[in-house]
Amino acid sequence: MTRTHLLRGMAFASSLVLTAVAVPASVAATASGAAPSLSRGRAADPQDAALDFDSAAYTTITVTVDGRPMDVRWYKEICYAAEPVAAAAQQPGGPGGGSTTIPNTACGYQSMNVFVPESAFDDQRAPVYFAVNNSGWKASYIRASVTAGTSYNSSTSNVGAALKAGYVFADVANRSRGLVGANGTAAGKAPAAVVDAKAAVRYLRLNDAAMPGSAERIVINGTSGGGALVSILGASGNSAEYAPYLAAIGAAGIDAKGRSTLRDDVFAVNAYCPITNLGNADAAYEWLYNVLDTRNRTGSNPSPQDATAIAARFAAYEKSLGLRNPDGTPLTAATMLDTVKKEVVRSAETYLKADPAHTIPPLGGTFEITSGGPGAPPTTRTYVNDWIDVDDATGTVRSVDMAKYLVFVATQATLKTTPAFDAVGVDGNTTSGTETDLFGPPTQKYMNYTEYSWNHNDVAGDGSGLDDTGLTWKQYTAKKTTTVDDQVHLIDPMDFVGTGADTAPNWYVRHGTRDRDTAFSVSVNLDRALAADKQVKDLDYRLAWNQPHAGNYDVPEAMTWIARVVRRAGDPLAPGSRLPAPGSRGENGPVVVTGAHPATGTRA
């Protein structure tokens, strides 16, 4: 059996002052027992009038959930920014790597589809399931996850499960890398994705009284780059650092003087395999796949000198975080492998004990792994189990060979290039699909954002690196006019957890045990940082057994968790039950960290 640990700690005062008014009208009204006012923020920000929600502007569609028909109101492509950034009609990423034509050039990347199931038509207490759909930090054009006539299985579809539970479902688009603006510039440079997500949250808060669902119960969901996006959104609530960016797009609740009159903190985060902490992701990746010689053992080490040099940076970074494991021991490069091993053990044992039918192949047996991309037929491959020894009868793990485990992970899919996330411009590489193009000014195709890649850029004329600027990374980022380091900071949740920002109180984070897309240390570090943040009340983190780089594979478990934290939080319209206003710091009481493993002390 698992057990619950309480991390004791009273809420502490926030140093962040966001507004000219002490408490936003929406919070004050609810605290007094009244319904939130529709006019909140108007005096401070006339732009908000352009963002009024039209409750009559919907189309009714019918879907089937678990065999039963359900009417859903569809509020189509609500623009959540008063001054959206126009996009070019032709965007990259069409069939065969060509281009695709988007119909909504005015606001297709800064809008959301809102779907309201019939049970929530008149329910202002229902949670809002806020889904971002970007991958690899790429721009996400508006989509409609709920389509007329579709049948959903609530045990496998998070969309169907959310509708069945009576949650308002929001599909949220956002700018990010790869977006071509109407003027031909790269209009989605960091931190655009985070700014847009915050603007969408602010829209929901502005219109809370007029819309079904509660803006005090926003549950944000994302996978991969989307997992990273919801992580930074959940970590940086109400941070004043985003105010200039929000003002530039006419986000709700930013007055003429750039002050915030609304909040953008959220209730809960549901993140899968978050590709986050990009400023240090290369070091984490190379360390993990070089410390036990995994790159060489799998024949995927095309740049051994680069790999060794980048990996050497991990120890100093990990030490700088000052994190600890649940048993109180420091989390460092020296203890990280053992920490990951314990997480793998806990993952396997959780899987075995969840269902008597669950088994893991014995040593010498074979794993059968079925995979396949969208539109492609599934393929099944077998892999010899030479790395984990379990006792199926007792549901326990006898041993894990970490060297062979990492080879197993790296055999599922070829390891990424070196560098893994900031490769453009390094060693003449100009075609890599890494996240380098997320950074730099809109007029520049890409800019290196890590010290190693900056100093080793050798593509003349790209405007990035020592070769073009004559400045090392440290010299370049020491200049007050430099923005690339600010861009890295503003998309990194590790820079906001435990600071003056209002971190979401509830977190559910999963990272597959077969995921080779980002280092396991990235999610481990996020978990340990959240555990130390006194605002976090419920933290459910685990490596998901035998899952690849994917998300929403555990719909019943995730939805049960959401229902539980919503139930525990109580009525969002009851006096005194709202989340803290800007300038406050959480609610008094212990932090609940669920599912601690008796043997390891780590969290579920």
Backbone torsions as a table, in degrees:
resi	resn	phi	psi	omega
1	MET	NA	146.0	174.2
2	THR	-88.0	168.2	-179.4
3	ARG	-137.4	162.9	-178.0
4	THR	-102.1	132.1	175.2
5	HIS	-105.2	141.6	174.1
6	LEU	-105.6	123.7	173.4
7	LEU	-96.2	102.1	-174.1
8	ARG	-71.3	144.3	178.7
9	GLY	167.7	126.0	177.9
10	MET	-79.1	154.4	176.9
11	ALA	-62.5	144.5	-178.8
12	PHE	-118.1	156.7	-171.7
13	ALA	-70.6	138.4	178.9
14	SER	-81.9	141.4	175.0
15	SER	-91.0	-1.4	-175.0
16	LEU	-88.5	122.2	175.3
17	VAL	-111.1	114.9	-173.7
18	LEU	-102.0	-29.1	-166.5
19	THR	-126.3	160.5	174.3
20	ALA	-77.2	-28.2	175.9
21	VAL	-97.0	144.5	-174.0
22	ALA	-64.4	-41.0	-179.5
23	VAL	-134.2	128.3	177.9
24	PRO	-57.2	150.1	-176.9
25	ALA	-56.8	-35.4	-178.3
26	SER	-63.2	-38.0	-179.7
27	VAL	-74.5	-44.1	-178.2
28	ALA	-62.1	-40.3	-178.6
29	ALA	-64.2	-44.1	-178.6
30	THR	-69.8	-38.4	179.8
31	ALA	-60.7	-29.2	-179.9
32	SER	-89.1	0.0	177.6
33	GLY	94.6	-2.1	-179.2
34	ALA	-91.2	160.0	175.2
35	ALA	-70.3	145.4	178.5
36	PRO	-57.9	142.0	-177.9
37	SER	-79.2	140.2	176.7
38	LEU	-70.0	-19.5	-174.2
39	SER	-92.4	6.1	-175.3
40	ARG	-60.6	134.9	177.3
41	GLY	87.1	-10.3	-173.1
42	ARG	-64.0	-43.4	-176.6
43	ALA	-64.3	-33.9	-177.1
44	ALA	-83.7	-27.7	-172.8
45	ASP	-144.8	90.9	-179.9
46	PRO	-58.3	-24.2	179.0
47	GLN	-59.1	-27.2	-176.8
48	ASP	-60.8	-25.7	179.3
49	ALA	-60.4	-28.7	179.6
50	ALA	-75.0	-9.3	-175.9
51	LEU	-111.1	20.6	176.1
52	ASP	-64.0	139.5	176.7
53	PHE	-82.9	131.2	177.7
54	ASP	-97.9	102.8	-175.0
55	SER	-67.3	-16.3	-178.8
56	ALA	-94.3	-6.0	-173.9
57	ALA	-90.5	66.2	180.0
58	TYR	-134.5	161.3	172.4
59	THR	-117.2	135.1	178.2
60	THR	-90.4	125.1	176.1
61	ILE	-121.0	160.7	179.8
62	THR	-120.4	131.0	176.6
63	VAL	-126.6	172.5	176.7
64	THR	-120.8	127.5	177.1
65	VAL	-120.8	118.0	-177.9
66	ASP	54.5	40.0	176.0
67	GLY	83.7	-0.9	-178.6
68	ARG	-114.3	132.1	179.6
69	PRO	-68.7	148.8	-179.2
70	MET	-144.7	131.7	173.2
71	ASP	-83.6	139.2	-179.3
72	VAL	-132.7	132.0	174.0
73	ARG	-88.4	128.1	-178.0
74	TRP	-110.4	113.0	172.4
75	TYR	-95.6	107.3	-165.4
76	LYS	-88.0	129.3	170.3
77	GLU	44.7	60.8	175.6
78	ILE	-73.6	120.3	178.0
79	CYS	-79.9	119.5	-175.4
80	TYR	-95.2	6.2	178.3
81	ALA	-124.5	134.0	-179.9
82	ALA	-74.2	-24.9	179.1
83	GLU	-129.5	67.8	-177.3
84	PRO	-65.4	157.0	179.5
85	VAL	-89.1	119.3	-177.7
86	ALA	-66.5	141.2	-179.7
87	ALA	-110.0	155.1	174.2
88	ALA	-69.8	149.6	-179.7
89	ALA	-66.2	-32.7	179.5
90	GLN	-99.4	121.1	-179.7
91	GLN	-120.1	147.7	179.7
92	PRO	-68.5	161.4	174.8
93	GLY	100.7	24.7	177.4
94	GLY	-80.2	-174.6	178.7
95	PRO	-56.0	132.8	178.5
96	GLY	70.1	20.6	178.8
97	GLY	81.6	10.6	179.6
98	GLY	-81.9	-129.6	-179.7
99	SER	-131.0	165.1	177.9
100	THR	-130.3	149.4	179.9
101	THR	-98.3	127.4	178.2
102	ILE	-102.6	137.6	-179.0
103	PRO	-79.8	-29.8	-176.3
104	ASN	-104.3	85.3	-178.8
105	THR	-78.1	-22.2	-176.5
106	ALA	-73.7	-41.2	-173.7
107	CYS	-150.1	21.4	-176.7
108	GLY	-66.3	-19.9	178.2
109	TYR	-103.0	2.2	179.6
110	GLN	-136.9	47.6	179.1
111	SER	-140.5	172.9	178.9
112	MET	-144.7	145.3	169.7
113	ASN	-93.4	129.6	-179.7
114	VAL	-115.8	126.0	-178.0
115	PHE	-117.6	127.2	-176.3
116	VAL	-118.3	112.3	178.0
117	PRO	-68.7	157.1	-173.3
118	GLU	-56.4	-31.7	-178.8
119	SER	-69.8	-14.7	-177.6
120	ALA	-110.4	8.7	-176.9
121	PHE	-52.3	-41.9	-176.7
122	ASP	-118.4	26.7	-174.4
123	ASP	-109.9	108.7	177.9
124	GLN	-93.9	10.3	176.4
125	ARG	-104.5	-12.9	-175.7
126	ALA	-64.6	139.6	174.1
127	PRO	-62.2	154.5	174.7
128	VAL	-107.9	115.6	178.3
129	TYR	-88.2	106.8	-168.1
130	PHE	-104.7	101.9	-172.9
131	ALA	-104.6	125.1	170.5
132	VAL	-100.2	145.9	-168.8
133	ASN	-122.7	19.9	-179.3
134	ASN	-87.0	153.0	175.6
135	SER	-128.7	148.4	178.2
136	GLY	58.4	27.8	-178.8
137	TRP	61.9	24.2	179.1
138	LYS	-89.3	155.5	179.1
139	ALA	-59.6	146.7	-178.0
140	SER	-123.1	109.9	176.6
141	TYR	-72.7	154.2	-177.3
142	ILE	-55.6	138.1	178.7
143	ARG	-136.0	166.1	178.4
144	ALA	-124.8	100.1	-179.5
145	SER	-71.2	-23.8	178.7
146	VAL	-103.2	117.6	-177.7
147	THR	-126.1	142.5	-176.1
148	ALA	-56.6	136.5	175.8
149	GLY	83.0	-3.1	-177.2
150	THR	-80.6	145.0	175.1
151	SER	-103.1	132.4	-178.5
152	TYR	-120.1	142.0	174.5
153	ASN	-105.1	116.0	-173.7
154	SER	-69.8	-11.0	178.2
155	SER	-87.1	-15.0	-178.9
156	THR	-124.8	-17.3	-177.3
157	SER	-111.4	120.4	176.5
158	ASN	-66.8	-28.7	176.6
159	VAL	-64.4	-51.9	179.3
160	GLY	-61.8	-39.4	-179.6
161	ALA	-65.9	-40.3	179.6
162	ALA	-65.8	-43.7	178.4
163	LEU	-63.5	-43.9	-179.6
164	LYS	-62.5	-35.9	-180.0
165	ALA	-75.4	-7.3	180.0
166	GLY	83.9	23.4	179.2
167	TYR	-89.1	145.6	169.9
168	VAL	-73.4	130.1	-177.4
169	PHE	-107.9	124.4	179.4
170	ALA	-119.4	122.0	171.8
171	ASP	-93.3	115.4	-171.3
172	VAL	-111.0	120.1	175.6
173	ALA	-85.2	160.9	176.6
174	ASN	-159.0	151.1	172.6
175	ARG	-72.9	152.8	171.5
176	SER	-173.0	-158.7	-173.3
177	ARG	-66.0	147.3	-179.6
178	GLY	92.1	-14.8	-179.3
179	LEU	-72.4	131.9	176.0
180	VAL	-103.7	120.5	179.3
181	GLY	-75.0	166.0	180.0
182	ALA	-60.7	-26.8	179.1
183	ASN	-90.4	7.4	177.0
184	GLY	87.3	-2.7	-179.9
185	THR	-85.3	167.6	175.2
186	ALA	-82.1	97.2	-168.1
187	ALA	-87.0	3.3	-176.0
188	GLY	-117.8	23.9	-179.4
189	LYS	-61.1	150.1	177.1
190	ALA	-55.8	141.6	6.3
191	PRO	-99.7	38.1	-173.6
192	ALA	-53.6	-43.3	-177.2
193	ALA	-61.5	-41.9	-179.7
194	VAL	-68.6	-42.4	179.4
195	VAL	-60.3	-43.8	-180.0
196	ASP	-65.0	-42.6	178.6
197	ALA	-62.3	-40.3	176.5
198	LYS	-64.4	-38.7	178.8
199	ALA	-63.2	-37.8	178.2
200	ALA	-66.0	-41.5	176.5
201	VAL	-61.6	-43.0	179.9
202	ARG	-64.3	-36.7	175.6
203	TYR	-59.8	-45.2	179.6
204	LEU	-63.1	-37.7	178.1
205	ARG	-69.9	-41.7	179.6
206	LEU	-57.7	-39.8	-173.5
207	ASN	-106.4	22.7	-173.5
208	ASP	-57.3	-40.5	-177.1
209	ALA	-71.6	-27.9	-176.2
210	ALA	-90.8	-21.4	-174.8
211	MET	-98.2	147.8	168.5
212	PRO	-63.0	152.9	-179.7
213	GLY	86.3	167.5	-177.1
214	SER	-115.5	125.0	175.5
215	ALA	-70.4	-8.6	174.4
216	GLU	-88.6	1.5	178.8
217	ARG	-131.7	47.0	177.9
218	ILE	-81.5	122.3	177.4
219	VAL	-110.7	115.9	-174.6
220	ILE	-98.8	135.0	-174.2
221	ASN	-128.3	134.8	176.8
222	GLY	-163.9	157.8	-178.0
223	THR	-128.6	140.6	178.1
224	SER	63.6	-120.4	175.2
225	GLY	-60.0	-32.8	174.8
226	GLY	-67.4	-34.1	175.1
227	GLY	-64.7	-37.0	176.0
228	ALA	-68.4	-40.7	-178.8
229	LEU	-63.2	-45.0	179.8
230	VAL	-70.2	-25.6	177.4
231	SER	-67.9	-45.2	178.8
232	ILE	-71.8	-34.8	176.1
233	LEU	-62.1	-43.2	180.0
234	GLY	-71.2	-26.5	-176.6
235	ALA	-86.3	-26.3	-167.8
236	SER	-109.2	27.0	-176.9
237	GLY	-52.2	128.3	173.4
238	ASN	65.4	17.3	177.7
239	SER	-69.2	129.0	-178.9
240	ALA	-69.2	-13.0	-178.2
241	GLU	-63.4	-21.9	-177.3
242	TYR	-92.3	-6.7	-173.2
243	ALA	-55.5	-45.0	179.9
244	PRO	-62.3	-36.6	179.7
245	TYR	-70.0	-39.4	178.1
246	LEU	-65.9	-40.4	179.3
247	ALA	-62.5	-36.7	-175.8
248	ALA	-64.4	-27.5	-179.9
249	ILE	-103.8	6.1	180.0
250	GLY	68.9	40.1	178.1
251	ALA	-67.1	152.0	179.2
252	ALA	-62.7	143.4	171.6
253	GLY	77.1	26.7	171.1
254	ILE	-120.6	115.0	-173.9
255	ASP	-81.5	-178.4	-174.8
256	ALA	-62.5	-22.1	179.7
257	LYS	-97.4	9.3	177.0
258	GLY	80.3	13.3	179.5
259	ARG	-92.2	149.4	-177.2
260	SER	-90.6	132.9	175.9
261	THR	-114.7	2.5	176.8
262	LEU	-133.8	166.3	179.8
263	ARG	-105.1	154.5	174.7
264	ASP	-129.8	20.6	171.5
265	ASP	-75.1	159.7	-178.1
266	VAL	-126.5	165.5	-174.7
267	PHE	-81.8	-43.0	-173.9
268	ALA	-151.1	150.2	179.6
269	VAL	-118.9	130.0	176.6
270	ASN	-123.0	91.5	-170.4
271	ALA	-113.7	136.2	176.6
272	TYR	-117.4	136.2	177.2
273	CYS	33.4	59.7	-175.5
274	PRO	-66.5	121.9	173.3
275	ILE	-88.4	85.8	-173.3
276	THR	-127.3	-176.3	-179.1
277	ASN	54.7	47.4	-173.2
278	LEU	-61.7	-29.7	-179.4
279	GLY	-62.1	-21.3	-179.2
280	ASN	-126.8	7.5	-176.3
281	ALA	-66.5	-35.2	178.3
282	ASP	-62.8	-44.6	-179.4
283	ALA	-63.7	-41.6	179.4
284	ALA	-64.1	-41.3	-177.6
285	TYR	-67.2	-47.7	-178.3
286	GLU	-68.2	-35.1	177.0
287	TRP	-62.3	-48.6	-176.0
288	LEU	-60.4	-42.1	-173.8
289	TYR	-97.5	13.4	172.7
290	ASN	-124.6	-23.7	-175.4
291	VAL	-62.1	-30.5	175.5
292	LEU	-115.6	22.3	173.1
293	ASP	65.5	30.4	-176.4
294	THR	-64.1	-42.0	-179.5
295	ARG	-58.0	-48.2	-179.1
296	ASN	-66.7	-39.0	-176.4
297	ARG	-69.5	-21.9	179.1
298	THR	-107.0	8.0	178.2
299	GLY	64.3	33.5	-178.4
300	SER	-128.6	54.2	179.8
301	ASN	-129.9	68.9	-175.5
302	PRO	-71.9	-18.7	-178.1
303	SER	-132.0	67.6	-173.7
304	PRO	-59.6	-36.0	-179.8
305	GLN	-66.2	-44.7	176.4
306	ASP	-61.4	-45.1	-176.9
307	ALA	-59.9	-43.8	-179.3
308	THR	-65.0	-43.4	-178.2
309	ALA	-66.8	-40.8	179.9
310	ILE	-69.3	-42.6	179.7
311	ALA	-60.0	-32.4	-177.9
312	ALA	-64.8	-16.5	-178.8
313	ARG	-83.1	-13.5	-172.8
314	PHE	-66.8	-42.5	-174.2
315	ALA	-58.9	-45.0	-179.5
316	ALA	-65.4	-40.7	179.1
317	TYR	-63.6	-47.9	-177.6
318	GLU	-60.6	-40.8	178.6
319	LYS	-63.5	-36.2	-177.4
320	SER	-65.3	-22.8	-178.8
321	LEU	-72.1	-28.6	179.1
322	GLY	64.6	33.3	-176.7
323	LEU	-87.3	159.6	177.8
324	ARG	-132.7	150.6	172.8
325	ASN	-77.6	165.5	-177.9
326	PRO	-58.2	-24.9	178.5
327	ASP	-84.0	3.6	176.6
328	GLY	93.3	-8.2	-179.3
329	THR	-75.9	145.8	179.4
330	PRO	-63.4	141.7	175.1
331	LEU	-96.4	108.7	-177.0
332	THR	-133.0	177.9	175.3
333	ALA	-60.7	-31.9	-179.0
334	ALA	-70.3	-26.3	-177.7
335	THR	-108.5	-4.2	-173.5
336	MET	-65.0	-43.9	-179.1
337	LEU	-60.3	-42.7	179.1
338	ASP	-66.4	-35.1	177.6
339	THR	-64.2	-46.6	178.3
340	VAL	-62.3	-40.4	178.8
341	LYS	-58.8	-44.8	179.1
342	LYS	-63.4	-35.9	177.7
343	GLU	-67.8	-37.0	177.1
344	VAL	-65.5	-43.0	177.7
345	VAL	-59.7	-47.4	-179.5
346	ARG	-62.7	-38.3	178.4
347	SER	-61.1	-48.2	-179.2
348	ALA	-63.9	-44.0	-178.0
349	GLU	-69.3	-35.3	175.6
350	THR	-63.0	-42.4	178.3
351	TYR	-62.2	-47.6	-176.8
352	LEU	-63.7	-38.2	-176.0
353	LYS	-83.6	-11.8	-178.3
354	ALA	-72.8	-25.8	-175.1
355	ASP	-157.3	126.5	179.4
356	PRO	-57.1	-23.1	-179.5
357	ALA	-78.7	-12.6	-178.6
358	HIS	-75.4	130.0	176.1
359	THR	-137.5	160.1	174.6
360	ILE	-123.4	134.6	-177.3
361	PRO	-55.4	143.0	175.9
362	PRO	-69.3	165.5	174.2
363	LEU	-55.8	130.2	-176.4
364	GLY	91.8	-14.7	175.7
365	GLY	-79.6	-171.0	-176.3
366	THR	-129.1	140.9	167.6
367	PHE	-86.8	135.3	172.3
368	GLU	-106.8	113.3	-174.5
369	ILE	-110.3	119.7	178.0
370	THR	-104.8	129.6	-178.9
371	SER	-144.8	168.2	178.9
372	GLY	167.7	135.4	-179.2
373	GLY	-79.2	172.7	178.9
374	PRO	-57.1	129.7	178.2
375	GLY	81.5	-5.1	-178.9
376	ALA	-106.3	146.5	178.7
377	PRO	-67.9	143.3	179.5
378	PRO	-66.1	146.2	176.6
379	THR	-123.1	144.0	-179.7
380	THR	-117.2	127.7	177.2
381	ARG	-123.7	155.0	179.4
382	THR	-112.6	144.1	180.0
383	TYR	-135.2	132.1	-179.3
384	VAL	-70.6	133.8	175.3
385	ASN	-83.8	102.1	176.9
386	ASP	-118.7	15.2	-170.7
387	TRP	-128.4	-20.4	-179.5
388	ILE	-129.8	130.2	-179.8
389	ASP	-113.9	119.7	-176.7
390	VAL	-124.3	158.8	171.1
391	ASP	-110.0	98.7	-176.5
392	ASP	-61.3	-31.0	-176.6
393	ALA	-65.1	-38.5	-178.9
394	THR	-102.7	-6.0	179.6
395	GLY	68.4	34.0	-178.2
396	THR	-123.3	157.4	178.4
397	VAL	-101.2	127.7	178.7
398	ARG	-82.9	-41.4	-177.2
399	SER	-162.6	157.0	174.2
400	VAL	-136.1	127.0	174.9
401	ASP	-94.1	104.8	-172.6
402	MET	-65.4	-36.2	179.8
403	ALA	-62.3	-45.7	179.9
404	LYS	-72.8	-31.2	176.7
405	TYR	-62.1	-46.6	-178.9
406	LEU	-66.3	-33.3	173.9
407	VAL	-64.7	-41.5	177.0
408	PHE	-57.8	-45.4	179.0
409	VAL	-62.8	-45.7	-175.8
410	ALA	-73.3	-14.6	178.0
411	THR	-83.6	-23.3	179.9
412	GLN	-63.4	-40.6	178.8
413	ALA	-149.4	141.6	-177.2
414	THR	-57.3	138.4	178.8
415	LEU	-60.7	153.6	-179.8
416	LYS	-66.7	168.3	177.6
417	THR	-65.3	171.3	170.9
418	THR	-115.8	118.9	-4.4
419	PRO	-67.9	158.6	-174.6
420	ALA	-84.2	-28.2	-173.2
421	PHE	-124.1	-16.8	-178.3
422	ASP	-132.9	63.4	-171.6
423	ALA	-98.4	-18.4	-175.7
424	VAL	-66.9	132.4	-179.8
425	GLY	91.3	-11.7	-178.5
426	VAL	-95.3	131.0	-179.3
427	ASP	54.6	39.0	176.0
428	GLY	74.3	7.6	-176.7
429	ASN	-76.3	117.6	176.8
430	THR	-121.9	3.0	-176.3
431	THR	-115.2	-0.9	-177.6
432	SER	-61.0	146.2	177.4
433	GLY	-94.0	17.4	-178.8
434	THR	-69.8	173.5	-169.9
435	GLU	-76.4	11.6	-177.9
436	THR	-57.3	-33.1	-177.7
437	ASP	-78.7	3.3	173.5
438	LEU	-77.6	-14.6	-170.7
439	PHE	-119.2	161.2	-179.0
440	GLY	101.8	177.3	178.8
441	PRO	-73.8	159.0	-179.3
442	PRO	-59.9	-23.4	-178.1
443	THR	-83.7	-4.4	-176.9
444	GLN	-116.6	135.6	-174.6
445	LYS	-61.3	-42.1	-179.4
446	TYR	-156.3	165.0	172.9
447	MET	-151.5	131.7	177.2
448	ASN	-63.4	140.2	-172.7
449	TYR	-124.4	6.4	174.0
450	THR	-121.3	152.6	-175.2
451	GLU	-60.5	-45.2	-176.3
452	TYR	-63.8	-48.1	-178.0
453	SER	-66.6	-37.4	177.1
454	TRP	-60.5	-50.0	-176.8
455	ASN	-70.9	-17.4	-178.5
456	HIS	-111.8	11.8	173.8
457	ASN	-66.8	129.8	-179.1
458	ASP	-130.5	21.5	176.7
459	VAL	-96.0	104.8	-176.1
460	ALA	-66.4	137.5	173.8
461	GLY	86.2	3.5	-180.0
462	ASP	-87.1	-3.5	176.9
463	GLY	78.5	7.4	-177.0
464	SER	-125.3	142.3	171.6
465	GLY	97.2	170.4	178.8
466	LEU	-59.2	-37.0	-175.2
467	ASP	-64.4	-34.3	-178.1
468	ASP	-93.6	-33.1	-175.8
469	THR	-96.1	-20.6	-175.4
470	GLY	76.0	8.7	-177.3
471	LEU	-121.9	137.8	172.1
472	THR	-69.4	168.4	178.5
473	TRP	-56.5	-45.4	-178.5
474	LYS	-64.8	-39.0	178.2
475	GLN	-68.2	-41.1	-177.5
476	TYR	-67.8	-46.6	-177.5
477	THR	-74.7	-13.4	176.2
478	ALA	-74.8	-16.5	178.9
479	LYS	-73.8	137.4	-177.7
480	LYS	-65.1	-24.7	-177.1
481	THR	-83.3	-7.5	-178.5
482	THR	-69.9	134.3	-179.5
483	THR	-115.9	-16.2	-175.3
484	VAL	-63.1	-35.7	178.0
485	ASP	-69.1	-32.2	175.0
486	ASP	-67.4	-37.8	178.5
487	GLN	-61.9	-43.8	178.2
488	VAL	-60.9	-44.9	-178.8
489	HIS	-61.1	-43.6	-171.6
490	LEU	-75.9	-3.5	174.0
491	ILE	-117.4	13.6	-176.1
492	ASP	-110.3	108.1	179.6
493	PRO	-61.3	-27.0	-179.3
494	MET	-62.9	-22.5	179.3
495	ASP	-82.9	-8.1	-175.7
496	PHE	-118.6	-28.4	178.4
497	VAL	-61.7	131.2	178.6
498	GLY	78.8	14.5	179.1
499	THR	-113.3	-156.6	-179.4
500	GLY	-75.5	-7.3	178.4
501	ALA	-73.2	157.5	178.9
502	ASP	-92.4	94.5	-179.0
503	THR	-72.2	140.7	177.2
504	ALA	-55.3	140.8	-177.8
505	PRO	-77.8	-15.4	-174.4
506	ASN	-129.4	131.2	-176.8
507	TRP	-137.0	131.9	173.4
508	TYR	-126.6	111.9	-173.5
509	VAL	-126.5	130.2	177.9
510	ARG	-128.9	143.1	-179.8
511	HIS	-143.2	116.6	-173.5
512	GLY	-62.9	143.4	179.2
513	THR	-69.8	-13.2	176.6
514	ARG	-107.3	15.0	-175.7
515	ASP	-82.6	112.1	178.1
516	ARG	-99.9	5.2	-174.3
517	ASP	-77.9	-27.0	176.1
518	THR	-147.6	152.2	-174.7
519	ALA	-66.3	143.8	178.4
520	PHE	-60.8	-28.3	-179.1
521	SER	-63.1	-25.0	-179.1
522	VAL	-64.2	-48.8	179.8
523	SER	-73.6	-33.1	176.4
524	VAL	-61.4	-45.2	179.7
525	ASN	-63.0	-41.5	178.3
526	LEU	-60.8	-43.3	179.3
527	ASP	-60.6	-48.6	-177.0
528	ARG	-66.8	-35.1	177.2
529	ALA	-66.6	-42.5	178.5
530	LEU	-64.0	-38.4	180.0
531	ALA	-62.1	-28.2	-179.1
532	ALA	-88.3	-8.0	-179.0
533	ASP	-86.5	118.5	-174.7
534	LYS	-66.4	-13.5	177.9
535	GLN	-77.9	-24.0	-174.3
536	VAL	-77.9	122.9	-175.6
537	LYS	-103.0	-33.1	-179.7
538	ASP	-137.0	117.1	-176.9
539	LEU	-125.7	113.4	-178.2
540	ASP	-120.4	95.8	-177.7
541	TYR	-118.0	139.8	174.2
542	ARG	-163.2	148.3	164.1
543	LEU	-73.2	126.3	-176.0
544	ALA	-84.7	123.1	-172.8
545	TRP	-59.1	127.9	171.4
546	ASN	57.1	28.8	177.6
547	GLN	-103.6	143.6	177.2
548	PRO	-87.4	-159.3	175.7
549	HIS	-76.0	93.7	-173.4
550	ALA	-161.8	179.0	-179.9
551	GLY	-150.4	170.9	177.5
552	ASN	55.3	35.9	177.9
553	TYR	-93.9	-3.6	-175.8
554	ASP	-127.8	47.2	-170.9
555	VAL	-53.4	-49.7	-179.2
556	PRO	-58.7	-41.9	-179.2
557	GLU	-66.2	-45.2	-179.1
558	ALA	-65.3	-41.8	-178.6
559	MET	-69.7	-32.7	174.8
560	THR	-63.7	-41.2	177.4
561	TRP	-63.0	-45.3	179.4
562	ILE	-59.4	-46.7	-179.5
563	ALA	-60.1	-37.8	-178.1
564	ARG	-68.2	-46.1	-178.2
565	VAL	-69.9	-31.8	175.6
566	VAL	-65.9	-45.4	179.5
567	ARG	-61.8	-42.7	-179.1
568	ARG	-64.6	-34.8	-177.7
569	ALA	-71.0	-21.7	176.4
570	GLY	83.3	-169.3	-175.8
571	ASP	-70.5	118.3	-178.7
572	PRO	-68.9	-15.7	179.9
573	LEU	-98.5	-3.0	179.9
574	ALA	-73.8	142.8	178.3
575	PRO	-54.8	131.7	176.4
576	GLY	80.2	2.4	-176.1
577	SER	-98.9	-2.9	-177.0
578	ARG	-70.4	159.8	173.3
579	LEU	-66.3	161.4	-174.8
580	PRO	-63.6	146.8	173.6
581	ALA	-76.4	162.9	174.7
582	PRO	-53.4	137.6	-178.6
583	GLY	97.3	-12.6	175.1
584	SER	-105.9	172.5	-173.3
585	ARG	-139.5	83.0	175.2
586	GLY	70.8	-170.1	178.7
587	GLU	-116.4	151.1	179.3
588	ASN	-64.6	148.1	178.0
589	GLY	134.5	169.2	-177.1
590	PRO	-75.8	157.1	171.3
591	VAL	-88.5	126.5	-179.4
592	VAL	-98.9	119.8	176.6
593	VAL	-111.5	112.6	-167.4
594	THR	-86.3	151.1	168.6
595	GLY	67.7	39.4	179.0
596	ALA	-68.0	135.8	-177.8
597	HIS	-81.2	127.7	-176.2
598	PRO	-56.3	-34.4	-174.9
599	ALA	-81.7	-37.5	-172.4
600	THR	-107.0	-20.0	-177.4
601	GLY	76.8	5.2	-179.3
602	THR	-88.8	169.1	-169.9
603	ARG	-98.7	155.8	176.7
604	ALA	-78.7	NA	NA
